[in-house]
Amino acid sequence: MRSDIVPGARFPDFELSDHTAKHRNLSELQGDDPMVLVLGRGGFCPKDRRQAEGLVQLHREMEVGYCRLVTITTDNIMQTNEYRSGVGAHWTFLSDPRRVIQKDLDIAEYTDPLHNPMIPHVIVLEPGLVIYKIYDGYWFFGRPTTEDLRQDMRAVGVKCRPDWDITRPELKAAWENGRRELFYPYGKSYLETFHEQE
């Protein structure tokens, strides 16, 4: 992995085709929310498929928790759709058959010249594509469990949600005084408030 891809740094705002062939960039997909980014080998890999199957249930929790999930592989669009539908996923999958990310991040899995995939990683991102945590998933048990990711989403939520603990008297007073920007999802200033607190 490139030496500047570390916790606290901003992850590159890659733009790729999604499973519907629409060009999407990561910042657009993330919006103002925390995001889990899965960089995988692709649908041919049983480890990737098992990981994705485990993420299906977590994704339902992430949706109600205002968090995002995105998977990127080196599969082409057809393979991406087969992989996505085969595991029953409902989140965005991005296709990178030109291996832009693999090359840019220096994560070519040189031990598999046949498929030439990326070394699997899971990147947990705070709003603004800020890296919170990086998991190296070359070995399956290096990948985060769903409980690891729940804990990460909690930690990022505490950090980036000004209204995480609405029992605080100052938050109740702010609400009563019309300061809605401190409360999710009352507009763009919510994310700006997060960055001011950093």
N, CA, C and O of each residue as an XYZ file, in Angstrom:
792
protein
N       0.854     -1.187      0.000
C       0.000      0.000      0.000
C       0.891      1.239      0.000
O       1.908      1.299      0.691
N       0.488      2.203     -0.779
C       1.230      3.454     -0.871
C       1.478      4.034      0.520
O       0.606      3.965      1.386
N       2.653      4.599      0.736
C       3.052      5.011      2.080
C       2.222      6.160      2.654
O       2.177      6.336      3.871
N       1.567      6.941      1.797
C       0.769      8.055      2.313
C      -0.683      7.673      2.596
O      -1.469      8.515      3.031
N      -1.044      6.420      2.354
C      -2.396      5.955      2.651
C      -2.381      5.405      4.076
O      -2.133      4.222      4.308
N      -2.653      6.294      5.008
C      -2.563      5.989      6.434
C      -3.740      6.651      7.161
O      -4.351      7.581      6.634
N      -4.057      6.171      8.372
C      -5.115      6.833      9.138
C      -4.838      8.332      9.300
O      -3.719      8.750      9.597
N      -5.880      9.111      9.098
C      -5.777     10.565      9.179
C      -5.592     11.239      7.834
O      -5.880     12.427      7.692
N      -5.107     10.484      6.830
C      -4.926     11.040      5.486
C      -6.245     10.973      4.721
O      -7.162     10.245      5.103
N      -6.324     11.732      3.651
C      -7.518     11.704      2.803
C      -7.313     10.646      1.720
O      -6.293     10.636      1.031
N      -8.289      9.763      1.584
C      -8.232      8.725      0.566
C      -8.519      9.356     -0.795
O      -9.349     10.262     -0.880
N      -7.854      8.903     -1.867
C      -8.091      9.489     -3.192
C      -9.555      9.348     -3.633
O     -10.203      8.333     -3.378
N     -10.045     10.371     -4.285
C     -11.435     10.396     -4.739
C     -11.535      9.770     -6.128
O     -11.766     10.460     -7.121
N     -11.357      8.460     -6.176
C     -11.378      7.749     -7.447
C     -12.755      7.845     -8.103
O     -13.779      7.919     -7.425
N     -12.756      7.843     -9.441
C     -13.994      7.797    -10.215
C     -13.966      6.562    -11.102
O     -13.044      6.369    -11.894
N     -14.996      5.728    -10.955
C     -15.094      4.477    -11.702
C     -16.539      4.245    -12.122
O     -17.446      4.947    -11.674
N     -16.744      3.257    -12.985
C     -18.103      2.872    -13.376
C     -18.713      1.969    -12.314
O     -18.065      1.052    -11.810
N     -19.972      2.244    -11.981
C     -20.663      1.364    -11.038
C     -21.297      0.189    -11.775
O     -21.124      0.044    -12.985
N     -22.021     -0.636    -11.056
C     -22.611     -1.847    -11.626
C     -23.674     -1.552    -12.686
O     -24.097     -2.454    -13.410
N     -24.109     -0.284    -12.780
C     -25.058      0.108    -13.836
C     -24.344      0.816    -14.982
O     -25.000      1.313    -15.898
N     -23.022      0.871    -14.950
C     -22.166      1.528    -15.943
C     -22.185      3.046    -15.826
O     -21.731      3.738    -16.738
N     -22.698      3.573    -14.728
C     -22.679      5.022    -14.490
C     -21.377      5.390    -13.793
O     -20.955      4.706    -12.860
N     -20.732      6.478    -14.244
C     -19.499      6.935    -13.593
C     -19.827      7.562    -12.243
O     -20.685      8.440    -12.146
N     -19.127      7.098    -11.193
C     -19.353      7.594     -9.831
C     -18.007      7.853     -9.187
O     -17.052      7.109     -9.409
N     -17.930      8.907     -8.388
C     -16.709      9.084     -7.595
C     -17.019      8.811     -6.138
O     -18.169      8.886     -5.705
N     -15.975      8.493     -5.389
C     -16.161      8.054     -4.008
C     -16.787      9.134     -3.138
O     -17.620      8.828     -2.284
N     -16.401     10.392     -3.338
C     -16.960     11.456     -2.500
C     -18.464     11.592     -2.714
O     -19.202     11.871     -1.769
N     -18.918     11.400     -3.934
C     -20.355     11.449     -4.228
C     -21.072     10.300     -3.522
O     -22.137     10.490     -2.935
N     -20.481      9.110     -3.583
C     -21.096      7.954     -2.941
C     -21.104      8.089     -1.420
O     -22.028      7.617     -0.758
N     -20.082      8.727     -0.871
C     -20.000      8.879      0.574
C     -20.954      9.945      1.091
O     -21.570      9.765      2.142
N     -21.085     11.050      0.368
C     -21.892     12.143      0.895
C     -21.293     12.644      2.198
O     -20.080     12.823      2.295
N     -22.133     12.870      3.200
C     -21.677     13.363      4.504
C     -21.510     12.254      5.532
O     -21.357     12.531      6.722
N     -21.538     11.008      5.090
C     -21.606      9.884      6.021
C     -20.290      9.111      6.127
O     -19.451      9.184      5.230
N     -20.111      8.367      7.231
C     -19.002      7.414      7.293
C     -19.187      6.351      6.206
O     -20.306      6.076      5.774
N     -18.084      5.768      5.778
C     -18.181      4.786      4.700
C     -17.162      3.669      4.902
O     -16.040      3.901      5.353
N     -17.578      2.454      4.560
C     -16.685      1.302      4.510
C     -16.429      1.014      3.037
O     -17.359      0.807      2.258
N     -15.157      1.006      2.673
C     -14.742      0.760      1.301
C     -14.021     -0.585      1.242
O     -12.991     -0.776      1.888
N     -14.570     -1.510      0.463
C     -13.992     -2.839      0.316
C     -13.270     -2.895     -1.025
O     -13.889     -2.732     -2.076
N     -11.975     -3.124     -0.986
C     -11.180     -3.317     -2.196
C     -10.931     -4.809     -2.314
O     -10.234     -5.393     -1.484
N     -11.501     -5.433     -3.349
C     -11.464     -6.883     -3.415
C     -10.852     -7.449     -4.672
O     -10.553     -6.734     -5.628
N     -10.674     -8.757     -4.642
C     -10.162     -9.468     -5.811
C     -11.233     -9.568     -6.891
O     -10.962     -9.337     -8.070
N     -12.439     -9.909     -6.485
C     -13.525    -10.056     -7.448
C     -14.345    -11.296     -7.190
O     -14.081    -12.065     -6.265
N     -15.355    -11.474     -8.038
C     -16.301    -12.559     -7.848
C     -15.702    -13.950     -7.973
O     -16.314    -14.913     -7.510
N     -14.523    -14.093     -8.584
C     -13.895    -15.409     -8.720
C     -13.367    -15.921     -7.387
O     -13.147    -17.121     -7.226
N     -13.161    -15.014     -6.427
C     -12.488    -15.369     -5.170
C     -13.502    -15.808     -4.113
O     -14.371    -15.023     -3.733
N     -13.404    -17.051     -3.633
C     -14.355    -17.515     -2.613
C     -14.274    -16.718     -1.316
O     -15.271    -16.584     -0.607
N     -13.093    -16.190     -1.001
C     -12.951    -15.376      0.207
C     -13.711    -14.055      0.063
O     -14.381    -13.613      0.997
N     -13.601    -13.426     -1.117
C     -14.343    -12.193     -1.365
C     -15.846    -12.436     -1.308
O     -16.591    -11.642     -0.734
N     -16.286    -13.540     -1.907
C     -17.723    -13.850     -1.911
C     -18.226    -14.080     -0.488
O     -19.304    -13.610     -0.126
N     -17.451    -14.798      0.314
C     -17.868    -15.045      1.710
C     -17.902    -13.736      2.486
O     -18.813    -13.510      3.282
N     -16.921    -12.876      2.262
C     -16.915    -11.582      2.941
C     -18.161    -10.779      2.553
O     -18.824    -10.204      3.416
N     -18.476    -10.742      1.264
C     -19.637     -9.991      0.794
C     -20.934    -10.557      1.365
O     -21.837     -9.801      1.724
N     -21.028    -11.878      1.448
C     -22.226    -12.488      2.040
C     -22.397    -12.037      3.484
O     -23.515    -11.784      3.933
N     -21.292    -11.939      4.206
C     -21.359    -11.461      5.588
C     -21.738     -9.999      5.693
O     -22.332     -9.573      6.684
N     -21.394     -9.227      4.665
C     -21.713     -7.793      4.684
C     -23.170     -7.490      4.333
O     -23.652     -6.384      4.574
N     -23.872     -8.475      3.762
C     -25.272     -8.244      3.364
C     -26.104     -7.806      4.570
O     -26.825     -6.811      4.493
N     -26.013     -8.530      5.667
C     -26.786     -8.173      6.866
C     -26.289     -6.853      7.467
O     -27.087     -6.010      7.876
N     -24.974     -6.687      7.517
C     -24.434     -5.442      8.079
C     -24.879     -4.237      7.261
O     -25.138     -3.171      7.819
N     -24.969     -4.396      5.950
C     -25.393     -3.281      5.104
C     -26.776     -2.787      5.499
O     -27.031     -1.583      5.465
N     -27.665     -3.685      5.868
C     -29.002     -3.269      6.308
C     -28.902     -2.405      7.560
O     -29.660     -1.447      7.714
N     -27.980     -2.733      8.449
C     -27.764     -1.926      9.643
C     -27.120     -0.580      9.282
O     -27.470      0.460      9.841
N     -26.184     -0.620      8.348
C     -25.496      0.608      7.947
C     -26.465      1.599      7.312
O     -26.339      2.808      7.507
N     -27.429      1.089      6.554
C     -28.410      1.984      5.931
C     -29.200      2.749      6.971
O     -29.380      3.960      6.842
N     -29.679      2.061      8.005
C     -30.452      2.770      9.033
C     -29.548      3.591      9.949
O     -30.021      4.481     10.656
N     -28.237      3.292      9.937
C     -27.276      4.046     10.736
C     -26.612      5.178      9.972
O     -25.652      5.774     10.461
N     -27.115      5.488      8.763
C     -26.577      6.563      7.931
C     -25.085      6.370      7.659
O     -24.280      7.282      7.845
N     -24.740      5.175      7.220
C     -23.370      4.857      6.815
C     -23.421      4.256      5.413
O     -24.447      3.724      4.990
N     -22.309      4.350      4.707
C     -22.245      3.869      3.319
C     -21.304      2.680      3.214
O     -20.389      2.506      4.019
N     -21.562      1.867      2.193
C     -20.732      0.710      1.893
C     -20.522      0.671      0.386
O     -21.475      0.780     -0.385
N     -19.265      0.513     -0.028
C     -18.917      0.441     -1.447
C     -17.883     -0.663     -1.619
O     -16.955     -0.788     -0.821
N     -18.052     -1.463     -2.668
C     -17.076     -2.496     -3.021
C     -16.469     -2.150     -4.373
O     -17.181     -1.762     -5.300
N     -15.155     -2.291     -4.483
C     -14.446     -2.094     -5.751
C     -13.635     -3.349     -6.045
O     -12.908     -3.845     -5.184
N     -13.766     -3.866     -7.281
C     -12.938     -4.994     -7.709
C     -12.389     -4.703     -9.103
O     -12.751     -3.714     -9.741
N     -11.512     -5.585     -9.553
C     -10.971     -5.465    -10.909
C     -11.850     -6.189    -11.927
O     -11.461     -6.330    -13.087
N     -13.027     -6.648    -11.508
C     -13.969     -7.281    -12.434
C     -14.481     -6.271    -13.456
O     -14.539     -5.071    -13.188
N     -14.852     -6.781    -14.639
C     -15.530     -5.912    -15.606
C     -16.993     -5.741    -15.176
O     -17.415     -6.335    -14.183
N     -17.762     -4.941    -15.907
C     -19.137     -4.630    -15.488
C     -20.004     -5.893    -15.414
O     -20.766     -6.061    -14.462
N     -19.896     -6.778    -16.407
C     -20.700     -7.991    -16.383
C     -20.344     -8.849    -15.170
O     -21.235     -9.313    -14.459
N     -19.050     -9.063    -14.927
C     -18.618     -9.848    -13.776
C     -19.042     -9.186    -12.465
O     -19.427     -9.860    -11.510
N     -18.962     -7.850    -12.438
C     -19.368     -7.103    -11.245
C     -20.833     -7.363    -10.923
O     -21.185     -7.605     -9.769
N     -21.681     -7.314    -11.936
C     -23.107     -7.564    -11.718
C     -23.380     -9.001    -11.294
O     -24.226     -9.251    -10.436
N     -22.664     -9.942    -11.896
C     -22.837    -11.341    -11.500
C     -22.425    -11.558    -10.051
O     -23.098    -12.262     -9.299
N     -21.309    -10.945     -9.672
C     -20.817    -11.042     -8.292
C     -21.823    -10.420     -7.331
O     -22.202    -11.035     -6.334
N     -22.250     -9.205     -7.634
C     -23.176     -8.462     -6.769
C     -24.488     -9.218     -6.583
O     -24.942     -9.399     -5.452
N     -25.095     -9.658     -7.668
C     -26.376    -10.353     -7.554
C     -26.200    -11.754     -6.958
O     -27.087    -12.254     -6.267
N     -25.050    -12.383     -7.228
C     -24.795    -13.720     -6.703
C     -24.710    -13.784     -5.194
O     -25.040    -14.811     -4.602
N     -24.272    -12.702     -4.556
C     -24.193    -12.684     -3.092
C     -25.385    -11.972     -2.460
O     -25.505    -11.917     -1.236
N     -26.272    -11.423     -3.304
C     -27.451    -10.741     -2.775
C     -27.165     -9.364     -2.217
O     -27.845     -8.909     -1.298
N     -26.161     -8.695     -2.768
C     -25.770     -7.363     -2.282
C     -26.665     -6.283     -2.881
O     -27.130     -6.405     -4.015
N     -26.901     -5.225     -2.107
C     -27.717     -4.098     -2.563
C     -26.978     -2.773     -2.461
O     -27.591     -1.713     -2.583
N     -25.681     -2.818     -2.240
C     -24.908     -1.590     -2.187
C     -24.152     -1.415     -3.507
O     -24.176     -2.295     -4.366
N     -23.493     -0.289     -3.654
C     -22.797      0.041     -4.896
C     -21.514     -0.767     -5.045
O     -20.692     -0.842     -4.132
N     -21.367     -1.366     -6.219
C     -20.130     -2.025     -6.606
C     -19.530     -1.203     -7.746
O     -20.236     -0.803     -8.672
N     -18.233     -0.959     -7.671
C     -17.527     -0.248     -8.729
C     -16.581     -1.204     -9.445
O     -15.992     -2.096     -8.834
N     -16.451     -1.002    -10.743
C     -15.668     -1.874    -11.598
C     -14.381     -1.172    -12.027
O     -14.415     -0.049    -12.529
N     -13.242     -1.848    -11.824
C     -11.951     -1.266    -12.170
C     -11.100     -2.252    -12.978
O     -10.015     -2.634    -12.539
N     -11.590     -2.671    -14.168
C     -10.821     -3.645    -14.948
C      -9.495     -3.096    -15.473
O      -8.600     -3.876    -15.800
N      -9.348     -1.766    -15.562
C      -8.073     -1.174    -15.994
C      -7.063     -1.124    -14.847
O      -5.904     -0.761    -15.043
N      -7.519     -1.491    -13.650
C      -6.654     -1.594    -12.463
C      -6.042     -0.249    -12.065
O      -4.887     -0.179    -11.644
N      -6.819      0.793    -12.203
C      -6.382      2.141    -11.826
C      -6.023      2.188    -10.348
O      -4.962      2.691     -9.978
N      -6.907      1.663     -9.502
C      -6.665      1.704     -8.057
C      -5.517      0.785     -7.677
O      -4.656      1.153     -6.878
N      -5.507     -0.414     -8.252
C      -4.433     -1.361     -7.973
C      -3.067     -0.717     -8.218
O      -2.151     -0.854     -7.407
N      -2.941     -0.016     -9.343
C      -1.663      0.620     -9.695
C      -1.392      1.845     -8.838
O      -0.280      2.023     -8.342
N      -2.404      2.692     -8.661
C      -2.203      3.937     -7.918
C      -1.845      3.677     -6.457
O      -0.992      4.362     -5.891
N      -2.493      2.696     -5.853
C      -2.237      2.403     -4.438
C      -1.112      1.396     -4.236
O      -0.725      1.119     -3.100
N      -0.581      0.844     -5.335
C       0.498     -0.145     -5.275
C       0.060     -1.382     -4.487
O       0.733     -1.816     -3.553
N      -1.097     -1.942     -4.894
C      -1.616     -3.120     -4.201
C      -1.878     -4.272     -5.181
O      -2.846     -5.016     -5.021
N      -1.020     -4.416     -6.189
C      -1.139     -5.564     -7.086
C      -0.802     -6.837     -6.314
O       0.208     -6.904     -5.614
N      -1.656     -7.838     -6.451
C      -1.398     -9.118     -5.792
C      -0.479     -9.937     -6.696
O      -0.942    -10.742     -7.505
N       0.810     -9.726     -6.551
C       1.802    -10.307     -7.461
C       1.851    -11.822     -7.370
O       2.415    -12.468     -8.252
N       1.266    -12.414     -6.312
C       1.247    -13.871     -6.177
C       0.163    -14.523     -7.032
O       0.069    -15.749     -7.074
N      -0.664    -13.711     -7.720
C      -1.706    -14.249     -8.597
C      -1.624    -13.584     -9.969
O      -2.455    -12.738    -10.300
N      -0.614    -13.967    -10.774
C      -0.487    -13.354    -12.095
C      -1.618    -13.730    -13.052
O      -1.846    -13.027    -14.037
N      -2.323    -14.817    -12.783
C      -3.424    -15.232    -13.654
C      -4.566    -14.211    -13.635
O      -5.011    -13.762    -14.691
N      -5.041    -13.844    -12.441
C      -6.159    -12.900    -12.312
C      -5.696    -11.451    -12.189
O      -6.448    -10.530    -12.508
N      -4.463    -11.245    -11.729
C      -3.907     -9.904    -11.524
C      -4.853     -9.009    -10.712
O      -5.177     -7.903    -11.145
N      -5.299     -9.483     -9.531
C      -6.235     -8.683     -8.739
C      -5.511     -7.693     -7.818
O      -4.283     -7.607     -7.799
N      -6.314     -6.961     -7.067
C      -5.781     -6.124     -5.989
C      -5.595     -6.998     -4.755
O      -6.315     -7.979     -4.572
N      -4.636     -6.646     -3.913
C      -4.580     -7.245     -2.584
C      -5.802     -6.713     -1.835
O      -5.977     -5.498     -1.739
N      -6.643     -7.592     -1.308
C      -7.853     -7.119     -0.642
C      -7.551     -6.244      0.576
O      -6.668     -6.543      1.380
N      -8.304     -5.170      0.681
C      -8.237     -4.264      1.826
C      -9.643     -3.792      2.159
O     -10.521     -3.764      1.296
N      -9.845     -3.429      3.394
C     -11.056     -2.723      3.801
C     -10.603     -1.422      4.436
O      -9.794     -1.411      5.364
N     -11.143     -0.323      3.917
C     -10.786      1.006      4.409
C     -12.028      1.609      5.066
O     -13.073      1.730      4.427
N     -11.916      1.980      6.320
C     -13.002      2.657      7.026
C     -12.736      4.158      6.923
O     -11.668      4.644      7.293
N     -13.736      4.878      6.410
C     -13.555      6.301      6.122
C     -14.495      7.176      6.942
O     -15.694      6.916      7.037
N     -13.924      8.208      7.523
C     -14.718      9.260      8.140
C     -15.256     10.151      7.022
O     -14.791     10.043      5.887
N     -16.217     11.026      7.306
C     -16.662     11.968      6.273
C     -15.479     12.728      5.670
O     -14.485     13.008      6.341
N     -15.619     13.050      4.384
C     -14.533     13.737      3.685
C     -13.455     12.795      3.194
O     -12.356     13.234      2.855
N     -13.758     11.476      3.149
C     -12.801     10.442      2.711
C     -11.554     10.388      3.591
O     -10.486      9.992      3.125
N     -11.678     10.778      4.845
C     -10.555     10.714      5.778
C     -10.441      9.285      6.302
O     -11.413      8.713      6.795
N      -9.247      8.723      6.188
C      -9.029      7.331      6.581
C      -9.041      7.199      8.101
O      -8.293      7.873      8.808
N      -9.913      6.310      8.584
C      -9.965      6.005     10.020
C      -9.153      4.750     10.320
O      -8.360      4.721     11.261
N      -9.360      3.705      9.502
C      -8.666      2.442      9.747
C      -8.496      1.693      8.434
O      -9.311      1.820      7.521
N      -7.418      0.904      8.351
C      -7.137      0.091      7.170
C      -6.923     -1.358      7.605
O      -6.132     -1.641      8.505
N      -7.640     -2.265      6.952
C      -7.461     -3.702      7.189
C      -6.849     -4.322      5.935
O      -7.318     -4.069      4.826
N      -5.810     -5.128      6.105
C      -5.188     -5.860      5.006
C      -5.821     -7.246      4.967
O      -5.687     -8.015      5.918
N      -6.506     -7.567      3.880
C      -7.243     -8.816      3.804
C      -6.649     -9.872      2.913
O      -7.374    -10.732      2.414
N      -5.340     -9.834      2.694
C      -4.715    -10.876      1.876
C      -5.063    -12.249      2.444
O      -5.464    -13.155      1.712
N      -4.903    -12.388      3.759
C      -5.402    -13.568      4.450
C      -6.803    -13.259      4.945
O      -7.071    -12.151      5.410
N      -7.702    -14.236      4.847
C      -9.110    -13.985      5.145
C      -9.312    -13.411      6.541
O     -10.118    -12.498      6.720
N      -8.599    -13.926      7.524
C      -8.814    -13.455      8.892
C      -8.110    -12.135      9.186
O      -8.144    -11.649     10.316
N      -7.472    -11.555      8.168
C      -7.012    -10.174      8.285
C      -8.130     -9.187      7.982
O      -8.008     -7.992      8.252
N      -9.218     -9.698      7.419
C     -10.355     -8.847      7.076
C     -11.206     -8.613      8.323
O     -11.277     -9.472      9.202
N     -11.844     -7.459      8.396
C     -12.651     -7.185      9.594
C     -13.913     -8.034      9.620
O     -14.516     -8.310      8.583
N     -14.297     -8.441     10.814
C     -15.586     -9.091     10.980
C     -16.677     -8.018     10.940
O     -16.389     -6.822     10.994
N     -17.919     -8.458     10.847
C     -19.002     -7.473     10.897
C     -18.992     -6.753     12.246
O     -19.340     -5.574     12.321
N     -18.602     -7.443     13.294
C     -18.545     -6.773     14.601
C     -17.414     -5.750     14.648
O     -17.576     -4.683     15.242
N     -16.272     -6.057     14.031
C     -15.199     -5.052     13.930
C     -15.738     -3.786     13.263
O     -15.494     -2.675     13.733
N     -16.474     -3.966     12.163
C     -16.981     -2.814     11.422
C     -18.063     -2.071     12.194
O     -18.158     -0.848     12.096
N     -18.886     -2.795     12.965
C     -19.858     -2.114     13.845
C     -19.131     -1.212     14.830
O     -19.524     -0.067     15.049
N     -18.066     -1.742     15.421
C     -17.290     -0.951     16.387
C     -16.639      0.251     15.707
O     -16.600      1.343     16.274
N     -16.129      0.049     14.493
C     -15.529      1.163     13.757
C     -16.571      2.229     13.439
O     -16.302      3.422     13.573
N     -17.766      1.798     13.016
C     -18.823      2.762     12.699
C     -19.243      3.531     13.952
O     -19.565      4.718     13.885
N     -19.236      2.842     15.090
C     -19.553      3.527     16.352
C     -18.482      4.573     16.664
O     -18.806      5.711     17.003
N     -17.215      4.193     16.552
C     -16.127      5.126     16.871
C     -16.138      6.325     15.930
O     -15.948      7.460     16.367
N     -16.359      6.080     14.643
C     -16.416      7.183     13.679
C     -17.650      8.037     13.941
O     -17.594      9.262     13.831
N     -18.763      7.396     14.286
C     -19.980      8.148     14.606
C     -19.792      9.075     15.781
O     -20.191     10.238     15.728
N     -19.189      8.574     16.842
C     -18.916      9.411     18.017
C     -18.063     10.604     17.622
O     -18.272     11.720     18.098
N     -17.106     10.354     16.748
C     -16.175     11.404     16.332
C     -16.808     12.439     15.407
O     -16.501     13.627     15.511
N     -17.694     12.002     14.499
C     -18.162     12.914     13.453
C     -19.602     13.387     13.603
O     -20.034     14.269     12.861
N     -20.346     12.831     14.532
C     -21.736     13.244     14.711
C     -21.841     14.189     15.908
O     -21.795     13.734     17.052
N     -21.979     15.479     15.670
C     -22.077     16.421     16.794
C     -23.225     16.090     17.744
O     -23.174     16.433     18.926
N     -24.264     15.422     17.227
C     -25.429     15.103     18.050
C     -25.415     13.655     18.553
O     -26.467     13.102     18.872
N     -24.218     13.035     18.626
C     -24.143     11.636     19.054
C     -24.812     11.438     20.407
O     -25.565     10.482     20.591
N     -24.546     12.324     21.347
C     -25.147     12.223     22.687
C     -26.102     13.396     22.872
O     -25.713     14.461     23.352
N     -27.370     13.184     22.480
C     -28.319     14.299     22.545
C     -28.818     14.566     23.958
O     -29.655     15.446     24.158
N     -28.314     13.812     24.952
C     -28.678     14.109     26.339
C     -27.870     15.273     26.905
O     -28.167     15.772     27.990
N     -26.844     15.707     26.161
C     -26.034     16.827     26.654
C     -26.892     18.091     26.697
O     -27.553     18.418     25.711
N     -26.893     18.804     27.823
C     -27.741     19.993     27.959
C     -27.484     21.048     26.882
O     -28.416     21.720     26.439
N     -26.227     21.198     26.459
C     -25.934     22.209     25.435
C     -26.558     21.876     24.092
O     -26.889     22.774     23.319
N     -26.722     20.574     23.806
C     -27.382     20.187     22.559
C     -28.884     20.460     22.623
O     -29.477     20.927     21.651
N     -29.488     20.171     23.761
C     -30.914     20.465     23.910
C     -31.156     21.965     23.783
O     -32.118     22.392     23.145
N     -30.285     22.758     24.389
C     -30.417     24.221     24.290
C     -30.237     24.687     22.846
O     -30.945     25.580     22.382
N     -29.283     24.075     22.140
C     -29.067     24.442     20.737
C     -30.315     24.135     19.911
O     -30.716     24.936     19.068
N     -30.920     22.988     20.151
C     -32.148     22.630     19.429
C     -33.252     23.651     19.708
O     -33.926     24.119     18.791
N     -33.422     23.983     20.972
C     -34.470     24.928     21.355
C     -34.209     26.322     20.782
O     -35.141     27.100     20.577
N     -32.932     26.631     20.524
C     -32.574     27.923     19.938
C     -32.507     27.880     18.408
O     -32.064     28.842     17.780
N     -32.941     26.781     17.813
C     -33.008     26.696     16.359
C     -31.704     26.370     15.664
O     -31.597     26.560     14.452
N     -30.703     25.883     16.392
C     -29.398     25.552     15.791
C     -29.433     24.143     15.213
O     -28.757     23.239     15.704
N     -30.226     23.971     14.169
C     -30.443     22.657     13.573
C     -29.205     22.098     12.887
O     -29.132     20.891     12.655
N     -28.225     22.946     12.554
C     -27.032     22.462     11.865
C     -26.235     21.469     12.706
O     -25.380     20.761     12.175
N     -26.500     21.408     13.995
C     -25.798     20.465     14.864
C     -26.443     19.080     14.866
O     -25.932     18.155     15.497
N     -27.563     18.938     14.161
C     -28.328     17.699     14.211
C     -28.457     17.098     12.817
O     -28.723     17.796     11.838
N     -28.259     15.778     12.756
C     -28.375     15.070     11.486
C     -29.844     14.920     11.136
O     -30.639     14.646     12.035
N     -30.244     15.078      9.911
C     -29.537     15.441      8.688
C     -29.921     16.838      8.206
O     -30.375     16.985      7.071
N     -29.756     17.827      9.006
C     -30.292     19.160      8.727
C     -29.421     20.028      7.852
O     -29.295     21.224      8.117
N     -28.813     19.474      6.820
C     -28.152     20.308      5.829
C     -26.657     20.175      5.780
O     -26.034     19.464      6.567
N     -26.113     20.879      4.835
C     -24.687     20.820      4.515
C     -23.815     21.255      5.692
O     -22.700     20.758      5.853
N     -24.302     22.159      6.496
C     -23.479     22.680      7.584
C     -23.153     21.615      8.633
O     -22.245     21.804      9.442
N     -23.895     20.485      8.624
C     -23.598     19.402      9.557
C     -22.171     18.905      9.354
O     -21.421     18.754     10.318
N     -21.795     18.649      8.096
C     -20.437     18.193      7.790
C     -19.426     19.297      8.081
O     -18.332     19.021      8.574
N     -19.778     20.530      7.783
C     -18.879     21.650      8.077
C     -18.621     21.739      9.574
O     -17.500     22.018      9.999
N     -19.663     21.501     10.379
C     -19.505     21.513     11.843
C     -18.511     20.443     12.276
O     -17.689     20.685     13.160
N     -18.576     19.261     11.662
C     -17.645     18.186     11.977
C     -16.212     18.624     11.710
O     -15.332     18.426     12.547
N     -15.978     19.218     10.546
C     -14.613     19.633     10.192
C     -14.108     20.768     11.085
O     -12.907     20.855     11.341
N     -14.994     21.631     11.558
C     -14.581     22.687     12.477
C     -14.109     22.133     13.805
O     -13.264     22.732     14.470
N     -14.662     20.972     14.201
C     -14.305     20.366     15.481
C     -12.952     19.666     15.442
O     -12.370     19.381     16.489
N     -12.446     19.386     14.232
C     -11.172     18.641     14.103
C      -9.999     19.474     14.605
O      -8.857     19.014     14.574
